[in-house]
């Protein structure tokens, strides 16, 4: 009997599959269309989940604004630095103080509104940062330290000039720091630049302006006590330096109906007898130094400008302000000496 061709083919395959070939191992066949493990493509191993690496912190600009610097100065400095740091893609941070151990590597520029006692330690703790400090003429710019000079002797001179200019009968007095002594000389010479010997028309006859000096840190009660010895001179106007001005002392002097000239904006209830605020403006100087600070350039210097705000035009009239502007210009260009005012 003849098998069909397809049947013969199947029979041969089955016989080959069942053959042991002399005790060989039986090799099973796979269903059609199934791949053996030997020819299956390798399965790609799954990649381990990437662990995110810590990104470097953004560079920072640090503003150190202690309460003694005054709210007005702190706010104007913060606003200016917000614009400057934003344009440079830096983050602005503000603190009232800074210790060496608080310095961080991300601090690129540090602006201090007062010269702190620990400045040398701060400079050493942050060699990667550029410092800009508001300081007096004696502070030397070097290394990573740049200085915005506030010439306090110029403000003292102008304080003497303005309060003597507006005080009736020239009866003026300044509350000025005891050190350096040049601040007292500058105040007196400022008043005398306006009126010479400044002898009043009415008794008691005293050569004005007068000055009361106290050490740094003296409180309102200490200044009031020191001022008591001068009350017999019948005062009309008082200049308060930054170390002397306080809300408590202003209230006392206001109650005595004195004209007041100071260095910080007073409370609203004082304004009727407030002549003006003599204020340093470091912002133009800081803007001038900024490109160098960004580029890592230290040892720069610039001078803060001096102007007056909170003006009471009824006391410090526009004509008197023009005189004061002219006098300030003469001091700044050197044509008016701070300590060599001749008698008139």
Buried (B, 14 or more C-beta within 10 A) or exposed (E): EEEEEEEEEEEEEEEEEEEEEEEEEEEEEEEEEEEEEEEEEEEEEEEEEEEEEEEEEEBBBBBBBBEEBBEBBBEBBBEBBBEBBEEBEBBBBBEEEBEEEEBEEBBBBBBBBBBBEEBEBBBEBBEEBBBBBBBEBEBEBEEBBBBBBBBBBBBBBBBBBBBBBBBEBBBBBBBBBBEEEBBBBBBBBBBBBBBBEBEBEEEEEBBBBBBBBBEEEBEBEBBBEBBEEBEEBEBBBBBBBBBBBBEEBBBBBBEEEBBBBBBBBBEEEBEEBBBBBBBBBBBBBBEBBBEBBBEEEBBBBBBBBBEBEBBBEEBBBEEBBEBBEEBBEEBBEEEBEBEEBEEE
